[in-house]
Amino acid sequence: MMRAMRDVIILGSTGSIGVQALEVIAANPDRFRAVGLAAGRNRELVESQAREHAVEHIALGADAAAELVRDVACDVVLNGITGSVGLAPTLAALRAGRVLALANKESLIVGGSLVTDLAADGQIVPVDSEHSAIAQALLAGEPHEVQRLVLTASGGPFRGRSRAQLAEVTPAEALAHPTWNMGTVITTNSSTLVNKGLEVIEAHLLFGVPYDRIEVTVHPQSIVHSMVEFVDGSTIAQCSPPDMRLPISLGLDWPHRVAGVGAPLDWSTASTWSFAPLDDEAFPAVTLAKQVGRAGATFPAVFNAANEQAVHAFHDGRIGYLDILDTVREVVDLHEPQPMTLEGVLEAERWARVEADQLMGLR
């Protein structure tokens, strides 16, 4: 069956998600057309992408990206911007009535009710592999039949290490992720499991499941991307080789699938998939993220901003690996929530960065 053409704006077109989205679009010219591209500062690359893919509209910076979303007609906005700077474009996409294919988890996490109150039912389609997997698995039952969401985590490069053993981790070691090739902050977040904590908050906001019914299991092979457990004891999992083009393609035309976008699993060879509980003592980020998520308001924004600040300090050699989460916890404990407005969220982030810097200066 022929699908109607979908016009797409890609925010963060020069990053990994944006580049792979353009690959999906180029491979399926009968289904998708890129009509706008936005990047941070790399004008040369985004202009090259625009020429290659015959895209008329480009923008540089988050403010210009929000204007692009408002001014250029499209069916889908893929937000692949990194960091909470993606919040304004996310809000602009929702206000403009676009389908929001969301890879920029930070904008949902720090925006919280600002984003969810603005979104119509089904307007946000998750692109993170874990949340895309949950969305796919949820199709197997009714909302009231859902017992638990189970997010999988690779466990990062330090899986199995004790807290004491983590004290000597170097920046180079923290960037050696076993599965994914990502930027400095996200890769480090995956090693501390802060990224998984953020994904737990994201899952709560996307699917409305309480935090006490969202779990994390360690699955080193990264084949099962996440699971949904139903009230009858059945668990539905979404499985595929690690390849972001699959969830990207679903984000562009949810819930319809794009043939050939990813390679299937090879069932002709033997393989073993393993699962293990999360070590909360060595990796307390998920527990802390749940506490932050339950507190709501501007606490998730503070959690995210303080962590970003601490990660940069770690890679600059100013603090140790364990100091990252210790700093985040201290900043969260000191926070007084701000009003849930765009200005309130931005002020909470600014405060968190200053507070984190001051605390790290004392270490």
N, C-alpha and C positions, 0 to 999 in steps of 0.2 A: 504494500500500500504506500503510495506516494505521500510524504509528509509535506506540509506547507513550509515554505522558506521562512527561516527565522533570522531576523537582523540582530546582531550582537555587538555590544560595546564591551571591550576588554580593558579593565583597569588593572594596571600592573603588567602591561603587555611584554615588558622586557625581562620579567622574572620567570622562574621555572613554570609556574602555573600558566602565565600568559603565553609563553612560547609554545607549550604543549596544546593550549587551546587553539592557537593559530594553526598548529599541525592538524588538529581534528577538523577545523573549519576548512582548511585547504583540501583535505582528503574527502570532504563531503560537500562539494559546491552546490549540489542540488538541495541541500537541507539548511545550510548555514551561510551567512554572509556577514563579514566583519564590517561595521559601518563607523566605528570609532575606536581609537586606541589612546590610552593614557599611561604615562610613565612618571617616574620621580624626577630624575635629572638628566637621563641619557637621551638627549635630543637626537643625536646622530643615529642611535639604534632604532628609536621609535619612528623616525622619518624613513629609515631603511625598511622597516617592517611595513609602513604605510605604502611605500612604493611597491614592494613585493606582493602585497595582498590587495592592492587597489583600494585602499581605505582613504576616504576624503578628509575625515576629521581626526585631529590629534590634540592632546593636551599634555602639559607638563605641570606636575604638582597636584596635591590633593584638592585645593580650591578650584583649580581649572578642571579637574576630573569631575567634581560635583556639577560644575557649569555644563560640561559636556553631556552628562547624564540628563540634565534638565532640558537642554536645547536641541539635542539630536534624537529623533524618533527611533525607537528600537523595540524589540520584543523582550530581550534579555540583557541584563547587565551582569557580567562576570566580574566580581570584585576579588582580584588576586593581589591587592596591595598588601604589603607586610606592615603590621603594627596598627596601633589605634588611630593613626592618621587616616585610616580608611573609614572612620565613623561618619564624617560629613558626606562622603560619596554614597555610603550605605543609606543614610537618611534621605539623600536626594533621590536615589533610585526608588525607594519605597514611596516617597511623596509623588513621584512622577508616574506611579502605577506600573513600573516595570517588574518583570520577574527578576528576582535577585538570586543569581547563582553565587553562593557565598563561600569563598575560600578564605576570606579575611576574617578569621574567627574573632580576632581582637575587637573588631567593631561591634559585634554582637555582645561579647562578654563585658566590655566596658560600658557599652550603651544600655544594656539590660532592658528595662521597661521602656526606655526611649525608642528602642528598635521594635520590641515585641508589640507595644501598643499601637505602633504605626502600621505594622504589617497586616495585610489581609490574609485570610486563611489560604495557605498554600503558596503565598507570594515568595517566601524564602525557600530556596532549594539548596541543601548543603552540598558542598563540594569536597570538604575534608573526607578522606577515604573512610574513616570510622563512622561519620555521621551519614554519609551516603549509604554505607552498608546497613545502618540501622533503618534508614528510610526505606530501603529495599525490603528488609526483613519485616518491617511493620505492615507491609502489604498482605502478609499472610494471616492477619487477624484483625479484630476490631480493637479500638483504643481501650475499651474496658476490659479486654482480655489480656492486656500486657501485664506481666508480673515484674520483670526486671529488664533493664538495658545492661548489656555487658560489653564494655569497650575493651579491645585488645591493645596491648602495648608490647613492643619488641623487647622492652627492658633496657634498651640502649647498650652502650659499650661496657657498662659496669655491672651488668646483671650478675647477681650472686656475690657481689662484694659487700662486706660489712660497712657500717658507718665509719669505723676506725680506719679501714682500708681506703675509704674515699678521701680521707684527709690529705693524701699526697697526690691527688689527681692534678695533672697539668692541663693547661689550655689545649695543647695539641691532642692529648688523649680525649678530651671532651668533644672534640670535633670529629672523632673517628666513629661515626654512626655505622652500624652494621648493615643497614638496609637502604636508607634514603640519603640523597645528596641535597643538602639544604644550606641555608645561610648560617652565619655564626650564632645568632640569637636562638633561632629555632632548633638548630642542632644541639646546642648546649642545653636548651630546655628539654629536649628529648632525653638527654643523659641524666638530668636531675629529676625527670618526670614532671616538671612544671607544665610541659606541653600537654601531658595527659590530664593534669589537674584542670588546665584551661578547657580541655575537651569535655571534661565532666560538666563544667559550668555551661558550656555550649550545648551539650546534650539536654540538660535540664531546660534551658531556655527554648530550644527548638521543639522539643517533644512533650514538655510539660510533665515529665515524670519526676517524682520527688527524689531528693538526693539519697535517701536511704534505700532507694530501689535502683540506683545506678552503681555498678561495680566495675572494677578494672581487673583483668587477668593478664598475666604475662605470657605472650605467645611469640617466641623468638623468630619463627619462620615467616611471620607477617603475611600469611596466606589467608587466614580468617580475619577479616577486617573489622568485624564486630558482630554481635549476636543480640537477638531478642528472645527472652524467655517468656512463655505464655502461661496462663493460669492452669492449663491442663498438664504442665510438665514438659511440654514440647519446647525445644530451642531451635530457632531458625538462624542460620549463619549465612553470611555472604562471603564467598571465597573466590579468590583470583590471584594470579601472580601480581606482585607489587607494580602497579602502572597507573599513574594518575590520570591518564587519558580516559579511562573508564568512568570514574566519577565526574570528570569534567564534561564528558559527552552527555551523561545523564542530567547534569546541571543545565546544559544548554537546551535540552528538549524533554525534561521530565514529564511523565515517567517512561518515555519511549526510548528504546535502546538503539544504538548505532552499530550496525553490523561491522565486524572486523576491526573495531577500534582498539581492542586488546587481544593478546594471545590467551587461549584457554589453558587450564592446567593439563599437564601430561599424565594421563591415567595409566599409561603403558609402562611407567617406571615406578619403582618402589619409593615411598617417601614416608616420613614420620612427622606428625604435627604434635607439639607438646604444649601444655598449659600449666602454669604454676601461679599460686597466689602472690600478690604484691607484698614485698617486704616493707612495711610501713615505717619500721625503725630506721632503716638505711635510706629510704626514699619517702619522706613525709609530705611531699608536695601535694599528693592527691587528697590526703586528709585535711591539710591546710586549705586547699582550694574548696573543698566541700564546706568548711566553716565559713569561708569568705562568701561563697555562693548563698548560703543560708542567710548571712547578714545582709546581703543585697546592697541596695543603694549604690554608693560610690566605692564600696569596699573592693569589688572585682577590679575596678580601674586602678586602685592603689596597689593591689596585688600585682597586676600586670606591669605597671610603670616601675615599681620598686624592683621587680625582678629584672626588667630590661637594664636598669641602671646598674644593678649588681653584676649581671652577666658581663657588661662592658668593663666594669672594674676588675673582674676576674681575668679577663683576657688582656687587660692592661698591666696585670701583675700586682694590683693594689690590694687584693684580698685573696683568700684561699677558696677552694671549691666549696667546702661546707659553709663558708660565710655567706654564700649566695642566699640559701634558704633561711639562714639565721637572720640575715638583714631583712628579708621580706617579712618574716614573722614579726620582727620588732616594729617595722613601719606599720603593718596592719594593726598591731595592738595599740599604736599611738593615734590611729586615725579617728577623727570625728567626721561622720558622714556629711556630705554636701548635698544641696538640692539636686534632684535628678533632672537637670537641664543640660544642654550641650556645654554651656559655660561652666556649670557646676562640675561636670565630669572632667573638663579640661583643667579646672583649678585643682581638683583632687589629684590629677596626674602630676601637675606641676609641683604641688606640695610633696607628693610621694618621692619624686626625684630629688628634691632638695633635702628632704629628711633622710633618704637613703645615703646620699653623699655625706651628710654630716655624721651619720652613724658609722659609715665605713671609714671615715677619717679618724675615728676614735679606736679602730681595731688595731 
